[in-house]
Amino acid sequence: MFDKSVWRRFLKRKSSIIGSVILLFFFFGAIFGPLLCTQDPLGQDVANMHQWPSLEHWFGTDYLGRDIFTRIVYGARISLTLSFTGVISGSIVGILLGVCAGFFGKAVDSLISRLLDIMLAFPGLLLAIMIVAIMGKGLFNTAVAIAVFSIPGVARMVRSVVISLRSSEYISACRVMGASSLRILFTHIIPNSISQIIVNITLNLGTAILTASSLSFLGLGVQAPEPEWGAMLSKAREVVRMYPFEALFPGIAITLVVLSFSLVGDGLRDALDPKLKNRS
């Protein structure tokens, strides 16, 4: 699937390269940043509250004197972990539902489709808010909300791909040759759906970052004193006129990560598009 032609098409898009570099920077910061930061993300220094950016505090300090740069670095670990955990978990469930609905059809398809319709009746963020409101605040419940939020889109996409593949000529040929349904499913249909699934997951990761930040901003997600970007923005809005840098840097972090996932997802979609294989 990821042969040389795919990588060549992906690398032709400058925007995809830029998005990949930014994401690698944040991943590096999330993994190794805490080992390099000298400040404690939870350490309070009330004598140095609302300090503007300087050599000692690159992004300044917040209302409790905590170093904003350090908190953004640690916040990358929380935000990326939430995003990946929620999206991967939700995508697994969505793939299973989509495959069952598209491959078996009839009553199974009708039942699963009605369930997805109910979930899609709620706007994505509203669905996440409802789940967190029912289950309670916290890191785990936020991940669960993101997972449930991710299910219907993935399931609908996989269902449409499976239905398209199921009616193709080579699947009919496999049936004529005596291949079982499970063999066709795991040997032909699922492998040929992987490229669309990867693109969908990549795009959903950016949405998940935004959803997690929105929940924390509203006070429903990750709770203080954890250094989560949305929670940092929520506190910074109270003093944004006097100390705009406290909201600026977490906002830039959220924007860059969400934009980067979108750029990489668009690049993968073009690179993995079968219609483009003959153009390389």
Accessible surface in RSA format (square Angstrom, percent):
REM  Atomic radii and reference values for relative SASA: ProtOr
REM  Chains: A
REM  Algorithm: Lee & Richards
REM  Probe-radius: 1.40
REM  Slices: 20
REM RES _ NUM      All-atoms   Total-Side   Main-Chain    Non-polar    All polar
REM                ABS   REL    ABS   REL    ABS   REL    ABS   REL    ABS   REL
RES MET A   1   113.22  58.6  49.82  33.0  63.40 151.0  61.02  51.9  52.20  69.2
RES PHE A   2    72.17  36.1  50.09  31.0  22.08  57.5  50.97  30.9  21.21  60.7
RES ASP A   3    77.09  54.0  66.76  66.4  10.33  24.4  42.59 100.2  34.50  34.4
RES LYS A   4   172.92  84.4 167.01 102.5   5.91  14.1 111.62 100.5  61.30  65.3
RES SER A   5    24.89  21.0  23.12  30.9   1.77   4.1  16.12  34.3   8.78  12.3
RES VAL A   6     2.54   1.7   2.54   2.3   0.00   0.0   2.54   2.2   0.00   0.0
RES TRP A   7   120.27  48.3 120.27  58.2   0.00   0.0 106.94  57.0  13.33  21.6
RES ARG A   8   114.64  48.1 108.76  55.4   5.88  14.0  55.94  76.4  58.70  35.6
RES ARG A   9    20.87   8.8  15.56   7.9   5.31  12.6  15.95  21.8   4.93   3.0
RES PHE A  10    12.66   6.3  12.63   7.8   0.03   0.1  12.66   7.7   0.00   0.0
RES LEU A  11   102.66  57.2  91.99  65.8  10.67  26.8  92.22  64.8  10.43  28.1
RES LYS A  12   137.20  66.9 106.34  65.2  30.86  73.5  78.20  70.4  59.00  62.8
RES ARG A  13    77.97  32.7  72.65  37.0   5.32  12.7  31.04  42.4  46.93  28.4
RES LYS A  14   165.90  80.9 161.14  98.9   4.76  11.3 103.88  93.5  62.01  66.1
RES SER A  15    37.16  31.4  32.23  43.0   4.93  11.4  28.96  61.7   8.19  11.5
RES SER A  16     0.00   0.0   0.00   0.0   0.00   0.0   0.00   0.0   0.00   0.0
RES ILE A  17    65.68  37.4  64.64  48.2   1.04   2.5  65.68  47.3   0.00   0.0
RES ILE A  18    97.36  55.4  95.07  70.8   2.30   5.5  97.35  70.1   0.02   0.0
RES GLY A  19     0.00   0.0   0.00   N/A   0.00   0.0   0.00   0.0   0.00   0.0
RES SER A  20    28.97  24.5  26.52  35.4   2.45   5.6  25.27  53.8   3.70   5.2
RES VAL A  21    88.43  58.2  87.23  79.0   1.20   2.9  87.47  76.0   0.96   2.6
RES ILE A  22    35.71  20.3  33.92  25.3   1.79   4.3  35.71  25.7   0.00   0.0
RES LEU A  23    12.97   7.2  12.89   9.2   0.08   0.2  12.89   9.1   0.08   0.2
RES LEU A  24   119.26  66.4 115.97  83.0   3.29   8.3 116.25  81.6   3.01   8.1
RES PHE A  25   144.47  72.3 137.10  84.9   7.36  19.2 142.94  86.7   1.52   4.4
RES PHE A  26    19.65   9.8  17.81  11.0   1.84   4.8  19.65  11.9   0.00   0.0
RES PHE A  27    57.52  28.8  57.52  35.6   0.00   0.0  57.52  34.9   0.00   0.0
RES PHE A  28   110.96  55.5 107.31  66.5   3.66   9.5 110.43  66.9   0.54   1.5
RES GLY A  29    17.68  21.8   0.00   N/A  17.68  21.8  17.68  48.5   0.00   0.0
RES ALA A  30     7.87   7.2   7.06  10.9   0.80   1.8   7.10  10.0   0.76   2.0
RES ILE A  31   101.94  58.0  93.19  69.4   8.75  21.1  96.13  69.2   5.81  15.8
RES PHE A  32    91.03  45.5  91.03  56.4   0.00   0.0  91.03  55.2   0.00   0.0
RES GLY A  33     6.98   8.6   0.00   N/A   6.98   8.6   6.98  19.1   0.00   0.0
RES PRO A  34    19.95  14.5   8.42   7.7  11.53  41.9   8.46   7.0  11.50  71.4
RES LEU A  35   142.82  79.5 110.40  79.0  32.42  81.5 114.05  80.1  28.77  77.4
RES LEU A  36   124.54  69.4 101.51  72.6  23.03  57.9 105.17  73.9  19.36  52.1
RES CYS A  37    27.70  21.0   4.54   5.1  23.16  54.4   7.76  19.7  19.94  21.5
RES THR A  38   135.08  96.1  94.05  95.3  41.02  97.8  80.57 108.2  54.51  82.4
RES GLN A  39    64.70  36.2  57.10  41.7   7.59  18.1  10.95  23.3  53.75  40.8
RES ASP A  40    86.08  60.3  73.67  73.3  12.41  29.3  34.20  80.5  51.88  51.7
RES PRO A  41    14.16  10.3  14.16  12.9   0.00   0.0  14.16  11.7   0.00   0.0
RES LEU A  42    75.38  42.0  64.67  46.3  10.72  26.9  64.79  45.5  10.59  28.5
RES GLY A  43    30.01  37.0   0.00   N/A  30.01  37.0  24.20  66.4   5.82  13.0
RES GLN A  44   112.12  62.7  76.57  56.0  35.55  84.6  15.82  33.7  96.30  73.0
RES ASP A  45    58.94  41.3  55.09  54.8   3.85   9.1  23.36  55.0  35.58  35.5
RES VAL A  46    98.84  65.0  88.54  80.2  10.31  24.8  88.54  76.9  10.31  28.0
RES ALA A  47    88.00  80.9  52.71  81.3  35.28  80.3  63.77  89.8  24.23  64.2
RES ASN A  48    53.10  36.6  53.10  51.3   0.00   0.0   1.59   3.8  51.50  49.8
RES MET A  49    83.72  43.4  70.72  46.8  13.00  30.9  59.46  50.6  24.26  32.1
RES HIS A  50    35.43  19.4  29.13  20.3   6.29  16.1  14.91  15.4  20.52  23.9
RES GLN A  51    73.63  41.2  71.84  52.5   1.79   4.3   6.66  14.2  66.97  50.8
RES TRP A  52   135.76  54.5 128.50  62.2   7.25  17.0 114.43  61.0  21.32  34.6
RES PRO A  53    54.46  39.7  31.10  28.4  23.36  84.9  31.63  26.1  22.83 141.9
RES SER A  54    56.22  47.5  39.95  53.3  16.27  37.5  46.89  99.9   9.33  13.1
RES LEU A  55   172.86  96.3 156.75 112.1  16.11  40.5 156.90 110.2  15.96  42.9
RES GLU A  56   128.74  73.9 104.49  79.0  24.26  57.8  41.49  80.3  87.25  71.2
RES HIS A  57    18.33  10.0  18.12  12.6   0.20   0.5  14.60  15.0   3.73   4.3
RES TRP A  58   152.67  61.3 138.94  67.3  13.73  32.2 127.25  67.8  25.42  41.2
RES PHE A  59    52.22  26.1  52.22  32.3   0.00   0.0  52.22  31.7   0.00   0.0
RES GLY A  60     0.00   0.0   0.00   N/A   0.00   0.0   0.00   0.0   0.00   0.0
RES THR A  61     0.00   0.0   0.00   0.0   0.00   0.0   0.00   0.0   0.00   0.0
RES ASP A  62    13.97   9.8  13.97  13.9   0.00   0.0  11.38  26.8   2.58   2.6
RES TYR A  63    67.10  31.3  63.70  36.2   3.40   8.8  52.43  39.4  14.67  18.1
RES LEU A  64    41.22  23.0  41.22  29.5   0.00   0.0  41.22  28.9   0.00   0.0
RES GLY A  65     5.20   6.4   0.00   N/A   5.20   6.4   0.00   0.0   5.20  11.6
RES ARG A  66    10.30   4.3   9.50   4.8   0.80   1.9   0.80   1.1   9.50   5.8
RES ASP A  67     7.76   5.4   4.92   4.9   2.84   6.7   0.72   1.7   7.04   7.0
RES ILE A  68     1.74   1.0   1.74   1.3   0.00   0.0   1.74   1.3   0.00   0.0
RES PHE A  69    57.38  28.7  57.38  35.5   0.00   0.0  57.38  34.8   0.00   0.0
RES THR A  70     1.97   1.4   1.97   2.0   0.00   0.0   0.00   0.0   1.97   3.0
RES ARG A  71    10.01   4.2  10.01   5.1   0.00   0.0   0.20   0.3   9.82   6.0
RES ILE A  72    14.20   8.1  14.11  10.5   0.09   0.2  14.11  10.2   0.09   0.2
RES VAL A  73    18.27  12.0  15.39  13.9   2.88   6.9  18.27  15.9   0.00   0.0
RES TYR A  74    53.14  24.8  52.00  29.6   1.14   3.0  31.45  23.6  21.69  26.7
RES GLY A  75     0.00   0.0   0.00   N/A   0.00   0.0   0.00   0.0   0.00   0.0
RES ALA A  76     3.12   2.9   3.12   4.8   0.00   0.0   3.12   4.4   0.00   0.0
RES ARG A  77   102.58  43.1 101.31  51.6   1.27   3.0  42.62  58.2  59.96  36.3
RES ILE A  78    25.04  14.3  21.35  15.9   3.69   8.9  24.87  17.9   0.17   0.5
RES SER A  79     0.43   0.4   0.43   0.6   0.00   0.0   0.43   0.9   0.00   0.0
RES LEU A  80     8.47   4.7   8.12   5.8   0.35   0.9   8.37   5.9   0.09   0.3
RES THR A  81    76.29  54.3  69.66  70.6   6.63  15.8  58.22  78.2  18.07  27.3
RES LEU A  82     3.84   2.1   3.19   2.3   0.64   1.6   3.84   2.7   0.00   0.0
RES SER A  83     0.07   0.1   0.07   0.1   0.00   0.0   0.07   0.1   0.00   0.0
RES PHE A  84    70.85  35.4  70.50  43.7   0.35   0.9  70.73  42.9   0.12   0.4
RES THR A  85    68.04  48.4  59.95  60.8   8.09  19.3  52.55  70.6  15.49  23.4
RES GLY A  86     0.43   0.5   0.00   N/A   0.43   0.5   0.43   1.2   0.00   0.0
RES VAL A  87     0.06   0.0   0.06   0.1   0.00   0.0   0.06   0.1   0.00   0.0
RES ILE A  88    71.89  40.9  71.76  53.5   0.13   0.3  71.76  51.7   0.13   0.4
RES SER A  89    50.36  42.6  45.11  60.2   5.25  12.1  26.78  57.0  23.58  33.0
RES GLY A  90     0.43   0.5   0.00   N/A   0.43   0.5   0.43   1.2   0.00   0.0
RES SER A  91     1.35   1.1   1.35   1.8   0.00   0.0   1.35   2.9   0.00   0.0
RES ILE A  92    97.37  55.4  96.09  71.6   1.28   3.1  97.14  69.9   0.23   0.6
RES VAL A  93    65.13  42.9  65.10  58.9   0.03   0.1  65.13  56.6   0.00   0.0
RES GLY A  94     0.00   0.0   0.00   N/A   0.00   0.0   0.00   0.0   0.00   0.0
RES ILE A  95    36.48  20.8  36.48  27.2   0.00   0.0  36.48  26.3   0.00   0.0
RES LEU A  96   110.87  61.7 110.40  79.0   0.47   1.2 110.83  77.8   0.04   0.1
RES LEU A  97    40.40  22.5  40.31  28.8   0.09   0.2  40.40  28.4   0.00   0.0
RES GLY A  98     0.02   0.0   0.00   N/A   0.02   0.0   0.02   0.0   0.00   0.0
RES VAL A  99    11.96   7.9  11.96  10.8   0.00   0.0  11.96  10.4   0.00   0.0
RES CYS A 100    46.08  34.9  46.08  51.4   0.00   0.0   4.02  10.2  42.06  45.4
RES ALA A 101     0.50   0.5   0.05   0.1   0.46   1.0   0.05   0.1   0.46   1.2
RES GLY A 102     0.17   0.2   0.00   N/A   0.17   0.2   0.02   0.0   0.15   0.3
RES PHE A 103    13.57   6.8   5.12   3.2   8.45  22.0   5.12   3.1   8.45  24.2
RES PHE A 104   106.05  53.1  83.65  51.8  22.40  58.3  87.05  52.8  19.00  54.4
RES GLY A 105     9.00  11.1   0.00   N/A   9.00  11.1   7.89  21.7   1.10   2.5
RES LYS A 106   188.61  92.0 160.26  98.3  28.34  67.5 120.69 108.6  67.92  72.3
RES ALA A 107    80.13  73.7  66.55 102.7  13.58  30.9  74.09 104.3   6.04  16.0
RES VAL A 108    62.83  41.3  60.38  54.7   2.45   5.9  62.74  54.5   0.09   0.3
RES ASP A 109    21.53  15.1  21.53  21.4   0.00   0.0   1.98   4.7  19.55  19.5
RES SER A 110    54.81  46.3  49.65  66.3   5.16  11.9  27.58  58.7  27.23  38.1
RES LEU A 111   133.91  74.6 129.54  92.7   4.37  11.0 133.18  93.5   0.72   1.9
RES ILE A 112    15.41   8.8  14.42  10.7   1.00   2.4  15.41  11.1   0.00   0.0
RES SER A 113     8.87   7.5   8.87  11.8   0.00   0.0   7.80  16.6   1.07   1.5
RES ARG A 114   127.54  53.5 126.76  64.6   0.78   1.9  68.99  94.3  58.54  35.5
RES LEU A 115    85.05  47.4  82.47  59.0   2.59   6.5  84.42  59.3   0.64   1.7
RES LEU A 116     0.07   0.0   0.07   0.0   0.00   0.0   0.07   0.0   0.00   0.0
RES ASP A 117    51.60  36.1  43.89  43.7   7.71  18.2  26.86  63.2  24.74  24.7
RES ILE A 118   108.40  61.7 104.89  78.1   3.52   8.5 108.34  78.0   0.06   0.2
RES MET A 119    27.32  14.1  25.14  16.6   2.17   5.2  18.53  15.8   8.78  11.6
RES LEU A 120    83.85  46.7  60.06  43.0  23.80  59.8  61.35  43.1  22.51  60.6
RES ALA A 121    80.59  74.1  41.54  64.1  39.05  88.8  53.27  75.0  27.32  72.4
RES PHE A 122    77.97  39.0  71.65  44.4   6.32  16.4  71.87  43.6   6.10  17.4
RES PRO A 123    86.20  62.8  73.05  66.6  13.15  47.8  85.30  70.4   0.90   5.6
RES GLY A 124    27.47  33.9   0.00   N/A  27.47  33.9  14.11  38.7  13.36  29.9
RES LEU A 125    71.16  39.6  66.46  47.5   4.69  11.8  66.60  46.8   4.55  12.3
RES LEU A 126    89.95  50.1  87.67  62.7   2.28   5.7  88.50  62.2   1.46   3.9
RES LEU A 127    11.97   6.7  11.97   8.6   0.00   0.0  11.97   8.4   0.00   0.0
RES ALA A 128     0.00   0.0   0.00   0.0   0.00   0.0   0.00   0.0   0.00   0.0
RES ILE A 129    42.66  24.3  42.66  31.8   0.00   0.0  42.66  30.7   0.00   0.0
RES MET A 130    70.62  36.6  66.02  43.7   4.60  10.9  44.64  38.0  25.98  34.4
RES ILE A 131    18.92  10.8  17.93  13.4   0.99   2.4  18.92  13.6   0.00   0.0
RES VAL A 132     1.13   0.7   0.23   0.2   0.90   2.2   0.23   0.2   0.90   2.5
RES ALA A 133    71.32  65.6  38.27  59.1  33.05  75.2  44.56  62.8  26.76  70.9
RES ILE A 134   135.62  77.2 103.78  77.3  31.84  76.7 109.44  78.8  26.18  71.0
RES MET A 135    85.96  44.5  53.54  35.4  32.42  77.2  52.66  44.8  33.30  44.1
RES GLY A 136    27.90  34.4   0.00   N/A  27.90  34.4  27.89  76.5   0.02   0.0
RES LYS A 137   118.10  57.6  94.65  58.1  23.45  55.8  47.26  42.5  70.84  75.5
RES GLY A 138    20.53  25.3   0.00   N/A  20.53  25.3  20.52  56.3   0.01   0.0
RES LEU A 139    93.48  52.1  85.85  61.4   7.63  19.2  85.85  60.3   7.63  20.5
RES PHE A 140   149.30  74.7 141.96  87.9   7.34  19.1 146.74  89.0   2.56   7.3
RES ASN A 141    21.90  15.1  21.89  21.2   0.01   0.0   0.37   0.9  21.53  20.8
RES THR A 142     0.00   0.0   0.00   0.0   0.00   0.0   0.00   0.0   0.00   0.0
RES ALA A 143    12.33  11.3  11.44  17.7   0.89   2.0  11.78  16.6   0.55   1.4
RES VAL A 144    38.13  25.1  35.78  32.4   2.35   5.7  38.08  33.1   0.05   0.1
RES ALA A 145     0.00   0.0   0.00   0.0   0.00   0.0   0.00   0.0   0.00   0.0
RES ILE A 146     0.00   0.0   0.00   0.0   0.00   0.0   0.00   0.0   0.00   0.0
RES ALA A 147    14.12  13.0  14.12  21.8   0.00   0.0  14.12  19.9   0.00   0.0
RES VAL A 148    39.53  26.0  39.53  35.8   0.00   0.0  39.53  34.3   0.00   0.0
RES PHE A 149    40.32  20.2  30.69  19.0   9.63  25.1  30.69  18.6   9.63  27.6
RES SER A 150     5.52   4.7   1.12   1.5   4.40  10.1   3.89   8.3   1.63   2.3
RES ILE A 151    20.40  11.6  20.40  15.2   0.00   0.0  20.40  14.7   0.00   0.0
RES PRO A 152     6.01   4.4   6.01   5.5   0.00   0.0   6.01   5.0   0.00   0.0
RES GLY A 153    37.62  46.4   0.00   N/A  37.62  46.4  32.35  88.8   5.27  11.8
RES VAL A 154     0.16   0.1   0.16   0.1   0.00   0.0   0.16   0.1   0.00   0.0
RES ALA A 155     0.00   0.0   0.00   0.0   0.00   0.0   0.00   0.0   0.00   0.0
RES ARG A 156    86.39  36.3  82.50  42.1   3.89   9.3  28.03  38.3  58.36  35.4
RES MET A 157    37.95  19.7  31.15  20.6   6.81  16.2  37.04  31.5   0.91   1.2
RES VAL A 158     0.42   0.3   0.18   0.2   0.23   0.6   0.42   0.4   0.00   0.0
RES ARG A 159    60.53  25.4  60.53  30.9   0.00   0.0   0.78   1.1  59.75  36.2
RES SER A 160    60.12  50.8  51.59  68.9   8.53  19.7  42.13  89.7  17.99  25.2
RES VAL A 161    19.82  13.0  16.63  15.1   3.19   7.7  19.80  17.2   0.02   0.1
RES VAL A 162     0.30   0.2   0.30   0.3   0.00   0.0   0.30   0.3   0.00   0.0
RES ILE A 163    53.77  30.6  53.63  40.0   0.14   0.3  53.63  38.6   0.14   0.4
RES SER A 164    72.99  61.7  60.26  80.4  12.73  29.3  30.57  65.1  42.42  59.4
RES LEU A 165    30.89  17.2  30.64  21.9   0.25   0.6  30.89  21.7   0.00   0.0
RES ARG A 166    76.15  32.0  69.01  35.2   7.14  17.0  13.87  19.0  62.28  37.7
RES SER A 167    90.39  76.4  57.45  76.7  32.95  75.9  48.60 103.5  41.79  58.6
RES SER A 168    30.35  25.6  21.48  28.7   8.87  20.4  30.35  64.6   0.00   0.0
RES GLU A 169   156.39  89.8 147.09 111.3   9.30  22.1  63.19 122.2  93.20  76.1
RES TYR A 170    87.64  40.9  81.34  46.3   6.30  16.4  84.50  63.5   3.14   3.9
RES ILE A 171     0.19   0.1   0.19   0.1   0.00   0.0   0.19   0.1   0.00   0.0
RES SER A 172    56.51  47.8  53.95  72.0   2.57   5.9  31.80  67.7  24.71  34.6
RES ALA A 173    49.30  45.3  42.52  65.6   6.78  15.4  48.46  68.2   0.84   2.2
RES CYS A 174    19.12  14.5  17.81  19.9   1.31   3.1   1.52   3.9  17.60  19.0
RES ARG A 175   105.55  44.3  88.95  45.3  16.60  39.5  45.73  62.5  59.81  36.2
RES VAL A 176   131.54  86.6  99.89  90.4  31.65  76.3 108.02  93.9  23.52  63.8
RES MET A 177   164.15  85.0 124.59  82.5  39.56  94.2 109.47  93.1  54.68  72.4
RES GLY A 178    63.44  78.2   0.00   N/A  63.44  78.2  33.53  92.0  29.91  67.0
RES ALA A 179    27.59  25.4   9.90  15.3  17.69  40.2  16.31  23.0  11.28  29.9
RES SER A 180    65.80  55.6  53.85  71.9  11.95  27.5  51.46 109.6  14.34  20.1
RES SER A 181    51.02  43.1  45.14  60.2   5.87  13.5  18.06  38.5  32.95  46.2
RES LEU A 182   115.62  64.4 114.45  81.9   1.17   2.9 114.62  80.5   1.00   2.7
RES ARG A 183   146.52  61.5 138.06  70.4   8.46  20.1  33.45  45.7 113.07  68.5
RES ILE A 184     0.00   0.0   0.00   0.0   0.00   0.0   0.00   0.0   0.00   0.0
RES LEU A 185     9.42   5.2   9.42   6.7   0.00   0.0   9.42   6.6   0.00   0.0
RES PHE A 186   128.03  64.1 111.85  69.3  16.18  42.1 111.95  67.9  16.08  46.0
RES THR A 187    65.76  46.8  49.50  50.2  16.27  38.8  39.50  53.1  26.27  39.7
RES HIS A 188    47.70  26.1  47.55  33.0   0.16   0.4  29.26  30.2  18.44  21.5
RES ILE A 189     0.00   0.0   0.00   0.0   0.00   0.0   0.00   0.0   0.00   0.0
RES ILE A 190    40.56  23.1  39.70  29.6   0.86   2.1  40.56  29.2   0.00   0.0
RES PRO A 191    64.69  47.1  47.64  43.4  17.04  62.0  51.04  42.1  13.65  84.8
RES ASN A 192    74.02  51.0  57.47  55.5  16.55  39.8  10.00  24.1  64.02  61.9
RES SER A 193     2.53   2.1   2.49   3.3   0.04   0.1   2.46   5.2   0.07   0.1
RES ILE A 194    56.24  32.0  56.24  41.9   0.00   0.0  56.24  40.5   0.00   0.0
RES SER A 195    18.15  15.3  17.31  23.1   0.84   1.9   8.12  17.3  10.03  14.1
RES GLN A 196    67.24  37.6  61.60  45.0   5.64  13.4  33.64  71.6  33.60  25.5
RES ILE A 197     8.69   4.9   8.69   6.5   0.01   0.0   8.69   6.3   0.01   0.0
RES ILE A 198    45.94  26.1  44.61  33.2   1.34   3.2  45.66  32.9   0.28   0.8
RES VAL A 199    13.40   8.8  13.40  12.1   0.00   0.0  13.40  11.6   0.00   0.0
RES ASN A 200    32.33  22.3  30.13  29.1   2.21   5.3   4.08   9.8  28.25  27.3
RES ILE A 201    30.20  17.2  30.20  22.5   0.00   0.0  30.20  21.7   0.00   0.0
RES THR A 202    14.72  10.5  14.72  14.9   0.00   0.0   5.11   6.9   9.61  14.5
RES LEU A 203    54.76  30.5  48.55  34.7   6.22  15.6  48.83  34.3   5.93  16.0
RES ASN A 204    32.14  22.2  31.37  30.3   0.76   1.8   3.25   7.8  28.88  27.9
RES LEU A 205     8.99   5.0   8.99   6.4   0.00   0.0   8.99   6.3   0.00   0.0
RES GLY A 206     1.19   1.5   0.00   N/A   1.19   1.5   1.19   3.3   0.00   0.0
RES THR A 207    56.42  40.1  52.73  53.5   3.69   8.8  30.02  40.3  26.40  39.9
RES ALA A 208     0.38   0.4   0.38   0.6   0.00   0.0   0.38   0.5   0.00   0.0
RES ILE A 209     0.22   0.1   0.00   0.0   0.22   0.5   0.00   0.0   0.22   0.6
RES LEU A 210    89.81  50.0  89.81  64.2   0.00   0.0  89.81  63.1   0.00   0.0
RES THR A 211     7.70   5.5   5.46   5.5   2.25   5.4   2.13   2.9   5.57   8.4
RES ALA A 212     0.41   0.4   0.37   0.6   0.03   0.1   0.37   0.5   0.03   0.1
RES SER A 213     5.39   4.6   4.83   6.5   0.55   1.3   4.92  10.5   0.47   0.7
RES SER A 214    30.19  25.5  24.58  32.8   5.60  12.9  11.24  23.9  18.95  26.5
RES LEU A 215     0.00   0.0   0.00   0.0   0.00   0.0   0.00   0.0   0.00   0.0
RES SER A 216     3.91   3.3   0.01   0.0   3.91   9.0   0.00   0.0   3.91   5.5
RES PHE A 217    63.17  31.6  60.87  37.7   2.30   6.0  60.87  36.9   2.30   6.6
RES LEU A 218    97.19  54.1  67.44  48.2  29.74  74.8  72.58  51.0  24.60  66.2
RES GLY A 219    29.88  36.8   0.00   N/A  29.88  36.8  28.43  78.0   1.45   3.2
RES LEU A 220    40.33  22.5  40.33  28.9   0.00   0.0  40.33  28.3   0.00   0.0
RES GLY A 221     0.00   0.0   0.00   N/A   0.00   0.0   0.00   0.0   0.00   0.0
RES VAL A 222     5.74   3.8   3.19   2.9   2.55   6.1   3.30   2.9   2.44   6.6
RES GLN A 223    67.29  37.6  61.35  44.8   5.93  14.1  36.69  78.1  30.60  23.2
RES ALA A 224    74.69  68.7  47.49  73.3  27.20  61.9  48.63  68.5  26.06  69.0
RES PRO A 225    68.67  50.0  68.08  62.1   0.59   2.1  68.67  56.7   0.00   0.0
RES GLU A 226    77.09  44.3  76.16  57.6   0.93   2.2  22.05  42.6  55.04  44.9
RES PRO A 227     5.86   4.3   5.86   5.3   0.00   0.0   5.86   4.8   0.00   0.0
RES GLU A 228     0.00   0.0   0.00   0.0   0.00   0.0   0.00   0.0   0.00   0.0
RES TRP A 229     0.00   0.0   0.00   0.0   0.00   0.0   0.00   0.0   0.00   0.0
RES GLY A 230     0.36   0.4   0.00   N/A   0.36   0.4   0.36   1.0   0.00   0.0
RES ALA A 231    17.42  16.0  15.11  23.3   2.31   5.3  16.13  22.7   1.30   3.4
RES MET A 232    19.05   9.9   9.90   6.6   9.15  21.8  16.12  13.7   2.93   3.9
RES LEU A 233    40.18  22.4  39.36  28.2   0.82   2.1  39.36  27.6   0.82   2.2
RES SER A 234    20.22  17.1  19.44  25.9   0.79   1.8   4.02   8.6  16.21  22.7
RES LYS A 235    92.21  45.0  87.70  53.8   4.51  10.7  41.58  37.4  50.64  53.9
RES ALA A 236     3.23   3.0   1.90   2.9   1.33   3.0   3.04   4.3   0.19   0.5
RES ARG A 237   136.86  57.5 122.37  62.4  14.49  34.5  38.05  52.0  98.81  59.9
RES GLU A 238   123.56  70.9  87.58  66.3  35.99  85.7  38.37  74.2  85.20  69.6
RES VAL A 239    26.34  17.3  24.39  22.1   1.96   4.7  26.34  22.9   0.00   0.0
RES VAL A 240    62.26  41.0  59.21  53.6   3.04   7.3  59.22  51.5   3.03   8.2
RES ARG A 241   230.58  96.8 197.49 100.7  33.09  78.8  75.40 103.1 155.18  94.0
RES MET A 242   123.43  63.9 107.31  71.0  16.11  38.4  77.09  65.5  46.34  61.4
RES TYR A 243    52.51  24.5  52.51  29.9   0.00   0.0  14.34  10.8  38.17  47.0
RES PRO A 244    60.35  44.0  58.54  53.4   1.81   6.6  58.54  48.3   1.81  11.3
RES PHE A 245     7.39   3.7   6.25   3.9   1.15   3.0   7.08   4.3   0.31   0.9
RES GLU A 246     7.19   4.1   4.37   3.3   2.82   6.7   1.83   3.5   5.36   4.4
RES ALA A 247    16.96  15.6  14.18  21.9   2.78   6.3  14.25  20.1   2.72   7.2
RES LEU A 248    96.83  53.9  89.23  63.8   7.60  19.1  96.18  67.5   0.65   1.8
RES PHE A 249    39.47  19.7  36.81  22.8   2.66   6.9  37.11  22.5   2.36   6.8
RES PRO A 250     0.00   0.0   0.00   0.0   0.00   0.0   0.00   0.0   0.00   0.0
RES GLY A 251    19.38  23.9   0.00   N/A  19.38  23.9  18.65  51.2   0.73   1.6
RES ILE A 252    75.33  42.9  72.38  53.9   2.95   7.1  74.59  53.7   0.74   2.0
RES ALA A 253     4.64   4.3   3.07   4.7   1.57   3.6   4.45   6.3   0.19   0.5
RES ILE A 254    12.71   7.2  12.71   9.5   0.00   0.0  12.71   9.2   0.00   0.0
RES THR A 255    83.74  59.6  78.28  79.4   5.47  13.0  57.66  77.5  26.08  39.4
RES LEU A 256    60.65  33.8  60.55  43.3   0.10   0.3  60.57  42.5   0.08   0.2
RES VAL A 257     0.00   0.0   0.00   0.0   0.00   0.0   0.00   0.0   0.00   0.0
RES VAL A 258    30.59  20.1  30.59  27.7   0.00   0.0  30.59  26.6   0.00   0.0
RES LEU A 259    88.00  49.0  84.89  60.7   3.11   7.8  87.68  61.6   0.32   0.9
RES SER A 260     0.10   0.1   0.10   0.1   0.00   0.0   0.00   0.0   0.10   0.1
RES PHE A 261     5.32   2.7   5.32   3.3   0.00   0.0   5.32   3.2   0.00   0.0
RES SER A 262    42.13  35.6  41.90  55.9   0.23   0.5  18.99  40.4  23.14  32.4
RES LEU A 263    36.26  20.2  36.26  25.9   0.00   0.0  36.26  25.5   0.00   0.0
RES VAL A 264    17.95  11.8  17.95  16.3   0.00   0.0  17.95  15.6   0.00   0.0
RES GLY A 265     0.00   0.0   0.00   N/A   0.00   0.0   0.00   0.0   0.00   0.0
RES ASP A 266    38.69  27.1  38.53  38.3   0.17   0.4   3.39   8.0  35.30  35.2
RES GLY A 267     0.17   0.2   0.00   N/A   0.17   0.2   0.00   0.0   0.17   0.4
RES LEU A 268    19.65  10.9  19.65  14.1   0.00   0.0  19.65  13.8   0.00   0.0
RES ARG A 269   121.76  51.1 118.35  60.3   3.41   8.1  49.10  67.1  72.66  44.0
RES ASP A 270    48.06  33.7  47.69  47.5   0.37   0.9  12.61  29.7  35.45  35.4
RES ALA A 271     0.29   0.3   0.01   0.0   0.28   0.6   0.05   0.1   0.24   0.6
RES LEU A 272    11.31   6.3   5.45   3.9   5.86  14.7   6.58   4.6   4.73  12.7
RES ASP A 273    47.27  33.1  42.62  42.4   4.65  11.0  10.26  24.1  37.02  36.9
RES PRO A 274    84.27  61.4  74.95  68.3   9.32  33.9  75.11  62.0   9.16  56.9
RES LYS A 275   165.91  80.9 144.99  89.0  20.91  49.8  97.98  88.2  67.93  72.4
RES LEU A 276    34.04  19.0  34.04  24.4   0.00   0.0  34.04  23.9   0.00   0.0
RES LYS A 277   113.69  55.5  99.88  61.3  13.81  32.9  46.22  41.6  67.46  71.9
RES ASN A 278   146.88 101.3 113.75 109.9  33.13  79.8  33.03  79.5 113.85 110.0
RES ARG A 279   178.33  74.9 145.02  73.9  33.30  79.3  60.40  82.5 117.93  71.5
RES SER A 280    58.14  49.1   2.88   3.8  55.25 127.3  23.16  49.3  34.98  49.0
END  Absolute sums over single chains surface
CHAIN  1 A    14367.1      12353.3       2013.8       9974.3       4392.8
END  Absolute sums over all chains
TOTAL         14367.1      12353.3       2013.8       9974.3       4392.8
